[in-house]
Amino acid sequence: MTRYLFDSDAIIDFLGGVPATVALFQRLERQGDALCTCDVVVAEVYAGLLPEDRPRGERLLAALQFLPTSLTSGCSAGRRMVLCLPSSGCAAFDDRLPDRGSGI
């Protein structure tokens, strides 16, 4: 099983019924993969929901696996983002990138 942490754009696209995003979510779920979210994504999505869309948005967010975050995770993600600037030719957020330790 692979865990996928979706950003707010993906969640918003799913809620908006964007066919490619809906198909991706469905395919990953059928494969037994975990569809995940985190506090930042929840805040961004929730802040953009219209009052009439909140129940549906809340159901979707509650159905996703919640991944807690930490300072170490944020620093690691930042290092990976720097390594994956367009000029580097790197695929963004590739899990095979080396971790440079927990220092800031």
N, C-alpha and C positions, 0 to 999 in steps of 0.2 A: 504494500500500500504506500502510495506517495501522498504527502500532504501538500496542498496548494494554498498559498496565502494570496487571496485576491485583493487587488487594490480597489479603492472606492469607485474608479471608473468602471471596472468590471461588474461590481455589484449594481451600480446604477444602470448599466447597460442591460443586465439581466432583468432588473425590475421594469425597465422600459421595453422589454420584449425584443431586444436586438437579436435576430435569428442566430447569428454566428455565436454569440455569447451564450444564449440559451442552450444551443446544441453542445457547446463545450462543457457547460456545467452538467448537462444530462449524461454526456459520454463519460466524463470523469466519475460521476456518481455510479453509473452502471459498472465501471471497471473496479469499483470498490475503493476508489481514492477518497481521501478526506478533503472536503472543501472547508477552508479555514478563513478566519478573520482575526483582527486584533483591535485594540482600543482606538488606535488612530483611524482605522477604516470605519469602525462603528460611529465614531464622532462625526467624521466627514459625511457619511451617508445620512445619518440621522439629522444632521443640521440642514441637509438639503431636501428632506422629505416634506411634502405638503401635508397638512393635517389629515386630509382624506386618504393619503397614501401610507400613513404611519402604521396602521395595523398590518398591512401586507409587508412593509419593510421590516417591521419588528419580527414578524414570523420568519422571514428569510434569515435575518441576522441571528435569531435564536437557533435556527436549524444548523448553522455553521459551527464548526469546532472553533472554540476561542483559544487563541495562542497568546499567552501573556508575554509581555516584552520586558526588556531590562536594558540598563545602560550598556552592558557588554554587547547585547544584540544590536543596539542602535549603532554603536561604534563599528562593529563588524560590517553592518550593512553600509555604513558610510565609506568604509575602506573599499568595499566591493564596488560601490557606485563610482568612486574615483578611478578604480582599475578598469571600469567598463565605460568610460567616456567614449563617445563616437570615434574619436581620433585613434583609440587603441585597437579598434576592430574586434573587440571582445563582445560576446553575447552577454547581455545584461543579466546579472544575478545568477550566473552559472555556478552551481554548487561545487563544481570541481576546482574553483579558485582557491588558492591556499589561504588559510587563516593566518594572519600575522601576529597572533597573540592577543591578549586582552588589554594591553596598554592603550591609552587614548592617544 
